[in-house]
Amino acid sequence: MCGKEVPVTKPMLVEGTKLSLCPNCARFGDEYKGSATKTPAGAPVPKSVIEERLQRRERRMQTKDVYAASTMELIDNYGKVVKAAREAKGMDIDEFAKSILERRGTIARLEANDLVPDDKLINKLETALDIVLKEEIQSGGQAAGGSKKSDGMTLSNFIRKE
């Protein structure tokens, strides 16, 4: 590490990397004991930073099923829920907006249901007010040829039968 020419070096692990260090620099590392991949049975194999990043990238790049059976949706009366929770905590709009680092107008529009919050703002509101603003919605999609009858208008309502 220091670059000195010394007659004897010692193999050491410094932040997961094997280095041959002089006796003076050896205090910055841990004792190197064989190969990092050789571990006792059942012990986890240490991962490198690159492997961890590749695994995270792989998880992030996986395709998502947009037709999944259930999704999380914002509740219909989110404005009333936020206002009631804020008032229950005894805070006015200005105090609350400052506490979550948002503008007063944003909170006022949100409580009036004029603004649909993004996920980041929803998380802020949920943690600050101890409320739940998202609910699980089951998809009501029916496969073609299903036996479910619709109570609404269908094409047969517009066809003249003589």
N, C-alpha and C positions, 0 to 999 in steps of 0.2 A: 504494500500500500504506500509506504513512504518512498520506495525507490532506491533504498540503500543496497549496496552490494554486500551481502553477508555470506559467510561460509556455510551456515546451516539455516534452513527454513523449516517451518512447522506447518503442516496442513491444518487449516482452520476453516470453519463455516462462518461467513459474514453475510447476514441477511439472505440466507439460503444458497449462497454461492461458495464453492470450495476455492480457497486462495492459499498460496504458499506465502506465509508471512514471517518476517523477522521476529525475534523474541520480543522486541519492543512493541511491535504492532499486534502481536498475538493477543494482547489484552482486549482488543476490540471484537474478537470473534469467539465462537464456541468451539469446543473440541470436536474435531472431525473423526467420526467413527465409521469407516467403510463407506459403502455406497448409500446414497439417500433413498434408493428404491428398495433396499433390503431392510425389511422391518419384520418384527416378530409376527407370528400368525395372528390375524385378527386386528392388528394395529393399522390405522389408516396410513396410506402412502401420502407423504407430503406433496402438495400440488404446487406447481410453479405459478407465478402470476399470469403467465401467458395462457396456461391451461384454464385457469379460472375465468379469464376474460373471454376465451373462446367458448366456454360453456355458457356464460352469461349472454354472449352474442347469439349463440344457437337458440337459447330460450326466447330471446327477443325477436328473432327472425322467423319463428314458427308461425305458420298461418293460423288465423283464428276462425272459428266457425261462427259466421254471422247468423246462422239459423239455429243456434244453440237452443236447448229446451227452455232455459230461463235466462233473463237478463236483469240487470239492476237499472231501474229507472227513477227519475226524480219524482217525488210525490206531487200530487196536483196542488195542494194548498200549502206549498212550501213557504210562501210569504207570511201567512198567518202563523205558522209554526215558529218561524224565526222571530217574528215580532213578539209572540207570547213568551218564548224562552228568554229573549232579551229583557223584556219587562219583568219577568219573574226573577231575573238576576239583579233587578233594580238599576239598570243602566239606560241612559238615553242614547239616541243614535250617535251623537258625537263621541261619547265615551267609548261606546262599543266599536265604532269605526277605528278609533285610535288604537284600541287594544288588539285588533286583528290586522292593523296596518292596511286598512282600506279607506277609500274616500267615503264621506258622508252620503253623497249622492248615490253611490253604488248601493249602499245599504238601504237607503230610502226607496230606490227603484226595485230592489230585490223584495222588500217587504210589501210593495204594491203589486207584485207579480208582473212588473214591467220588464224585468231583467231575468233571464235564465242563467243561473250561475254555472261556471265551468267546474270541472272536477276538483281543481285546486281550491277554489273558493268554497265548494261544498265541504271539502275536508276541513278547511279552516273553521267554517260555521259549526260543523258537527263537533269538533274538539273543543271549541270555545264555549259552546252552549250546552254540551252534553245532550244532543238530540240526534235523531236519525232522519235524514232527508232523502234517502234512497230506499226503494222497496223492490223486492224480487217479483218480476212479472213473468208468468208462465206464458209461453207463446201459444197462441190459439190456432196455429196453422193446421189445416186439415188436408190430408192427402187427396189427390184427385180420385173421384169416385166414392168419396165418403158418404155416409148415410145421414149426416147432420143436415137438418133442414134449416134454411135461413128464414127469419121472420121479416126481413127487409124486402125491398124491391128486387126482383130478379128479371131476367130477360123475358120470361113467360108473361110478366105483367104487361108488356108492351106489344105482344104479338096478338093480332086479332084472329080469333078462332071462329070459323063460320060453320 
